[in-house]
Each structure stands twice: as structure tokens, then as C-alpha cells.
Amino acid sequence: MTNRQPIPTDALLVAIDIAKVRNEVLIEAPNHKRRRRLSVLNTRAEHDRLIETLRAYGKPVICAFETTGNYHRPIAWRLIEAGFDVRLVSSMALASAASNSASLIDRVSPSVRAREKLAIMP
């Protein structure tokens, strides 16, 4: 059974669409109307750049992504090591959210998939 965890109102929400070479990141900061979008290569230097970017907000960080083969492991490890809250999103929940929004999960852009992760974050 899924254990629901509340999201603090001042938390920085980060949705990551995991891929083999490059991850698409969508950052939603409290009290900001626009979301920030980043592309992060799967290298240690790029992961460090993402971590520094997230720390610069000075707020609690909650990251969400779905497991994708083993490609999620390095970035997940780095985010946990940096002290961020990392949550896995169920592929089934994501597919359900996609079908409810009348879009097909395999046909949408990474940024749309990242937005869907933010929308269903527990």
C-alpha cells in the first residue's frame, strides 16, 4: 500500500523525466507563476549543477520521478546524498493521469511527462 506523505506548502517541487543520456527537469517553486525547465545530462558534473541550482532556492526540495530501467539510480543517489526528499512515482499512476488528461504517455514530450509527475505527486 502507498504511504501518503504530505507536501510542505513552501517546498520546491522537482519532476524529472529520466532517460539514458539526458534528464528533463521541471522545477515548481512556491509563489512563482512560471515553472523552470532544465536539461541535465547523466554525468556527475551535471548532477552537481542541478543540486546547486536546487539548493540556491533555499527551500525544502521534493523530487519525483518514475523508475526507468537503471537510469534513475545515479541521479536518485546524488539527490538523496544531497539531502533532498526523493519520491518514486508509480508508472501505473502516471499512465492513469495521462489517460485522464486525454493524452497518450508515450506520445507526449518529456516536459509534459514531468508536469504529470508534479500533478500526481502524493
Secondary structure as UniProt FT lines:
FT   TURN            9..10
FT   STRAND          12..17
FT   STRAND          22..28
FT   TURN            30..31
FT   STRAND          36..41
FT   HELIX           44..55
FT   TURN            56..57
FT   STRAND          61..65
FT   TURN            69..71
FT   HELIX           72..81
FT   TURN            82..83
FT   STRAND          85..88
FT   HELIX           91..100
FT   TURN            101..102
FT   HELIX           105..107
FT   HELIX           110..120
//
